[in-house]
Amino acid sequence: MGRLTDDMAQLRRNIDNSRESRLAQQNARVSSVNAQIADFAATRARNGVRDAHMRAAFVTDNTNDVNRLLNEFRHTHQVMGRQGRKDRAAFLTDMSKKTLDLLGSFKANRNSMAERSAKERAVFIADMTNNVAAFIKDAAQDRAGAHAVFFGTATSKKKTAFPV
């Protein structure tokens, strides 16, 4: 029984040594993981504080920029309002002058055109009167000539104009 007992004892020692080695490695891994977790927590806490300060600075800077922009906008708006008021007044004055000039020009053109048109109508009516009188005279002569041809010259009664 000596050899079997020795082999069993040797096996038991190997198992115990292997178990102790595994436990030591596991404890080393556990302490390494715990150290990493603690380092992550500390880094996260530091970064959180730093990020909080950075966000606060960003918000403060952003608030200051917005207030500055609003003040600039307000000032520019007031300046533009004053300038716009002056420009609108000048524009309206200029536009009223131009409108009055145009109305005067239109009135003068209309009056001269009415005068010229009245003269042209008078000339046209006079020409038409002369043309109609000549046409009536020619028609009366033609009628008298036709009457003379058909009925002879002695029995014709000469009409000088058509009734209008």
Secondary structure, 3 states (H helix, E strand, C coil): CHHHHHHHHHHHHHHHHHHHHHHHHHHHHHHHHHHHHHHHHHHHHHHHHHHHHHHHHHHHHHHHHHHHHHHHHHHHHHHHHHHHHHHHHHHHHHHHHHHHHHHHHHHHHHHHHHHHHHHHHHHHHHHHHHHHHHHHHHHHHHHHHHHHHHHCCCCCCCCCCCCC
